[in-house]
Amino acid sequence: MYSYRNFIILIICVVLSSCGKKESPGTSGVKPTMDTAQKAEPVQITDTSHHLFFKPKVGSVERYHIVDRMAMNSNDVSPNGQTAKHAASSTTEFFIHQTVKAVRPDSSVDLSYRVDSIIMSSLRDTAKVTYSSSNIKDKVNDDYREFNIVVGKDFSIRANKYGDLDTMIDVSSIANALLAPVPDSLKTKLEVRRMATQQAEQVANAYVMRVLVHNPTRALVKDTTWRNSSDVNLDIAQGLSFPVHIEATETVKGLEKRGDMVLAVLEDNTTTTPKKRVFEEGPAKATIAEFVATSHSVVHIEDATGLLVHRSMQEKRNVTMIVESTQHAGDKRTVTQNGSEEMVTELVE
């Protein structure tokens, strides 16, 4: 059972950990395959069974540039009226290239990846941190191990015909980097290798999902909107979660021609709302006074290959939670957290 004090600590930990996550995009002198400033030429969908399939050419190499900007601020008002404020922001920018290794009889595709470079800068309150994979000191600094274990490492996956991740094929290079500081006597133990492989798959997944894109399983019809809803439990702290309703839509904006490419344009919107706003755990009562969580993205997918060409995504998260003691009237703490993220993925030349 939670004590009132532990309940408060859990909520604050969530706020602070979210603040530390902030990232923000930068600009580099790269030439994107799709010029967003160029006027697109509409292309009519004449085939009533027009589908998108992930069918890149074997041997082709695609290079992607990803910039992820995040911002977070929190305001914590304690029972005595004292206020603690925190703010964080960061920018993470990386280049990753994928090589199409094989297309199997079931139309699944084997892909190889390598993260070529990463640049990160973050500001948490007054503490500033920067990282560059081209900096020799940063490359040997254990503080940046989360980046160094993946930069320059080859790993491979298999995607299905709709562009969804199906299987991790080989992440041994990342697993070996994770095991580097482990004593030799432990490296050969099966359980240790298994845990390292699982962690390596999670690392690889985080990067791969930035460049893979799901191609709709239904035929494309302009201005058609598909809807999906679900109810899940959203974790906000260890052992503490609350039920939310997720409403998602995907709209086919149509086909357009840019340069020598015909692109399918899809727009996604997701809204998350709490199904329950009041929670009681032992001597503590928590009330969600405000909750806003929205996501919007627009993707451009090459019609001929199903490859992601450009994706822009924006997310907003605003939460105000009031935690009060059920045993001591007026013993109340209010925590407000506001966050946003903007991410752009683009295929570059």
Secondary structure, 3 states (H helix, E strand, C coil): CCCHHHHHHHHHHHHHHHHCCCCCCCCCCCCECCCCCCCCEEECCCCCCCCCCCCCCCCCEEEEEEEEEEEEEEEEECCCCCEEEEEEEEEEEEEEEEEEEEECCCCCEEEEEEEEEEEEEEEECCEEEEEECCCHHHHCCHHHHHHHCCECCEEEEEECCCCCEEEEEECHHHHHHHHCCCCHHHHCCHHHHHHHHHHHHHHHHHHHCCCCCCCCCCCCCCCCEEEEEEEEEEEEECCEEEEEEEEEEEEEEEEEEECCEEEEEEEEEEEEEECCCEEEECCEEEEEEEEEEEEEEEEEEECCCCCEEEEEEEEEEEEEEEEEECCCCCCEEEEEEEEEEEEEEEEEC
